[in-house]
Amino acid sequence: MSEHPDILIIGGGVIGLSCAYYLAREGVRVTVVDRGDFGREASWAGAGILPPGNPARATDVVGRFLALGSSLHETLALDLRDRTGIENGYIRSGGVEVLRDEGYGFPEVRREGITCRLFDAEALHDIEPALAPTVRTGCYLPDMAQVRNPWHLKALIAACAGLGVRLCPSCPVDNWIMRGDKVDGVGTGEGDRHADEYLLASGAWTDGMLEPLGIRLDVRPVRGQIALLNTGAPLLRRIVLEGKRYIVPRQDGRVLVGSTEEDAGFDHRTTAKAIAELLQFAVRLVPALAGATVERTWAGLRPGSPDELPFLGRVPGWENVSVAAGHFRAGIQLSPITGMLMKELLLGQTLTVPLDRFGVTRMANRERERPV
Ligand SMILES: Cc1cc2nc3c(=O)[nH]c(=O)nc-3n(C[C@H](O)[C@H](O)[C@H](O)COP(=O)(O)OP(=O)(O)OC[C@H]3O[C@@H](n4cnc5c(N)ncnc54)[C@H](O)[C@@H]3O)c2cc1C
């Protein structure tokens, strides 16, 4: 008999795959099922921005969690490359946060031990000459990084396969098979599947999956639209952010412009209004982008949670069900620390970050009556 339980992960986005990766590295037998292809939902759609973080100087649990999310990426990128030969596009490109009011957001970043320099217009244009002259003040964050989401997912999938993870695409979980306070299996399009432990990593679809277990987390889809531009040759080197919008330059001359936050249910479509606003925003900050070609537009459904933090932990009332979902705008950033923590939780190891702050019961009165 195996020393570890075998685990079935429902959802093969960046969260489910990262959990599988960290578990499989410890010799756990893992199966991941996804309704469609792996990593084709929010995880593919995201921009891959990794805000800087300094775990040693974080002032609270959430800060440490966020900082570890970012800082683990560098090692992970190397590990994935060593295992698979696939580059995930991790680069510490740096970022410029455009400030409308001088000093906005600055004291907090400084307190968390993150390098952040307040630049005036001249200094900003020295490092990013394509920025509009109307950009007067910005916070330069040299340690902001990025990954190319599709490449990162490709590397994760290959690494999981190499570690013996069983990957089952086109395998939707339709129902739970329950016995007492345990789940005994799940019904899928390809028949029933059984495991010792079940981990739900089904992104924006998590509440629908939890309903039969009598739990509601209020994880909901938050649509984000993106326009992909191509300037032929790189125009910018650093990520440029203003409020919730951003311009992410890739090294090949492509530029992502994002994003919106919309309550549109499970509708993945883009809209003329949102894309027009994104393009206007991009050209206002970087006028030369007016000449770029629009290569593609898309939308993804972020798994939003009521307090914008993910739910990580055991599902109350069920002996062998856990959840890792609701990562909202930071699921790529937080995927390695989520994978590591869920591995620690499921294997009974010391937790790198305590999970109470992310627990399933943190929202008062969220638990509905258990079904009979
Ligand atoms: C436009 C946009 C920009 C973003 N930018 C960034 C960024 O710059 N940095 C950052 O850190 N994060 C960013 N994010 C957020 C990040 O992409 C998400 O938080 C993250 O991808 C969530 O991953 P996930 O695995 O939980 O969800 P998903 O990637 O959505 O994966 C969930 C999976 O579960 C599967 N599934 C659902 N139901 C079932 C079922 N019944 N049976 C089987 N499988 C099922 C789905 O098919 C899907 O593949 C962005 C998101 C968007 C949309």
PDBQT file of the ligand as one rigid body, heavy atoms in Angstrom, charges set to zero:
ROOT
HETATM    1  C1  LIG A 401      -8.039  38.847 -17.993  1.00  0.00    +0.000 C 
HETATM    2  C2  LIG A 401      -7.359  38.239 -16.808  1.00  0.00    +0.000 A 
HETATM    3  C3  LIG A 401      -6.121  38.744 -16.398  1.00  0.00    +0.000 A 
HETATM    4  C4  LIG A 401      -5.460  38.167 -15.301  1.00  0.00    +0.000 A 
HETATM    5  N1  LIG A 401      -4.213  38.610 -14.980  1.00  0.00    +0.000 NA
HETATM    6  C5  LIG A 401      -3.532  38.028 -13.945  1.00  0.00    +0.000 A 
HETATM    7  C6  LIG A 401      -2.213  38.418 -13.641  1.00  0.00    +0.000 A 
HETATM    8  O1  LIG A 401      -1.639  39.264 -14.318  1.00  0.00    +0.000 OA
HETATM    9  N2  LIG A 401      -1.579  37.819 -12.579  1.00  0.00    +0.000 N 
HETATM   10  C7  LIG A 401      -2.198  36.864 -11.815  1.00  0.00    +0.000 A 
HETATM   11  O2  LIG A 401      -1.583  36.367 -10.876  1.00  0.00    +0.000 OA
HETATM   12  N3  LIG A 401      -3.449  36.460 -12.107  1.00  0.00    +0.000 NA
HETATM   13  C8  LIG A 401      -4.133  37.031 -13.135  1.00  0.00    +0.000 A 
HETATM   14  N4  LIG A 401      -5.418  36.641 -13.427  1.00  0.00    +0.000 N 
HETATM   15  C9  LIG A 401      -6.093  35.719 -12.508  1.00  0.00    +0.000 C 
HETATM   16  C10 LIG A 401      -5.739  34.282 -12.766  1.00  0.00    +0.000 C 
HETATM   17  O3  LIG A 401      -5.720  34.020 -14.145  1.00  0.00    +0.000 OA
HETATM   18  C11 LIG A 401      -6.755  33.382 -12.041  1.00  0.00    +0.000 C 
HETATM   19  O4  LIG A 401      -6.849  33.740 -10.681  1.00  0.00    +0.000 OA
HETATM   20  C12 LIG A 401      -6.307  31.918 -12.118  1.00  0.00    +0.000 C 
HETATM   21  O5  LIG A 401      -6.090  31.547 -13.449  1.00  0.00    +0.000 OA
HETATM   22  C13 LIG A 401      -7.341  30.991 -11.493  1.00  0.00    +0.000 C 
HETATM   23  O6  LIG A 401      -6.904  29.674 -11.740  1.00  0.00    +0.000 OA
HETATM   24  P1  LIG A 401      -7.840  28.433 -11.470  1.00  0.00    +0.000 P 
HETATM   25  O7  LIG A 401      -7.042  27.224 -11.782  1.00  0.00    +0.000 OA
HETATM   26  O8  LIG A 401      -8.453  28.565 -10.121  1.00  0.00    +0.000 OA
HETATM   27  O9  LIG A 401      -9.066  28.630 -12.502  1.00  0.00    +0.000 OA
HETATM   28  P2  LIG A 401      -9.209  28.204 -14.036  1.00  0.00    +0.000 P 
HETATM   29  O10 LIG A 401      -7.990  28.505 -14.811  1.00  0.00    +0.000 OA
HETATM   30  O11 LIG A 401     -10.476  28.828 -14.515  1.00  0.00    +0.000 OA
HETATM   31  O12 LIG A 401      -9.331  26.634 -13.967  1.00  0.00    +0.000 OA
HETATM   32  C14 LIG A 401     -10.463  25.987 -13.449  1.00  0.00    +0.000 C 
HETATM   33  C15 LIG A 401     -10.611  24.702 -14.241  1.00  0.00    +0.000 C 
HETATM   34  O13 LIG A 401     -11.646  23.913 -13.653  1.00  0.00    +0.000 OA
HETATM   35  C16 LIG A 401     -12.286  23.232 -14.709  1.00  0.00    +0.000 C 
HETATM   36  N5  LIG A 401     -13.593  22.779 -14.256  1.00  0.00    +0.000 N 
HETATM   37  C17 LIG A 401     -14.630  23.538 -13.828  1.00  0.00    +0.000 A 
HETATM   38  N6  LIG A 401     -15.675  22.774 -13.494  1.00  0.00    +0.000 NA
HETATM   39  C18 LIG A 401     -15.298  21.473 -13.723  1.00  0.00    +0.000 A 
HETATM   40  C19 LIG A 401     -15.951  20.224 -13.592  1.00  0.00    +0.000 A 
HETATM   41  N7  LIG A 401     -17.201  20.119 -13.165  1.00  0.00    +0.000 N 
HETATM   42  N8  LIG A 401     -15.276  19.098 -13.924  1.00  0.00    +0.000 NA
HETATM   43  C20 LIG A 401     -13.997  19.171 -14.367  1.00  0.00    +0.000 A 
HETATM   44  N9  LIG A 401     -13.339  20.348 -14.511  1.00  0.00    +0.000 NA
HETATM   45  C21 LIG A 401     -13.976  21.473 -14.197  1.00  0.00    +0.000 A 
HETATM   46  C22 LIG A 401     -12.361  24.259 -15.824  1.00  0.00    +0.000 C 
HETATM   47  O14 LIG A 401     -12.570  23.646 -17.089  1.00  0.00    +0.000 OA
HETATM   48  C23 LIG A 401     -11.023  24.959 -15.692  1.00  0.00    +0.000 C 
HETATM   49  O15 LIG A 401     -10.036  24.443 -16.554  1.00  0.00    +0.000 OA
HETATM   50  C24 LIG A 401      -6.078  37.143 -14.559  1.00  0.00    +0.000 A 
HETATM   51  C25 LIG A 401      -7.312  36.635 -14.981  1.00  0.00    +0.000 A 
HETATM   52  C26 LIG A 401      -7.944  37.157 -16.105  1.00  0.00    +0.000 A 
HETATM   53  C27 LIG A 401      -9.251  36.578 -16.565  1.00  0.00    +0.000 C 
ENDROOT
TORSDOF 0
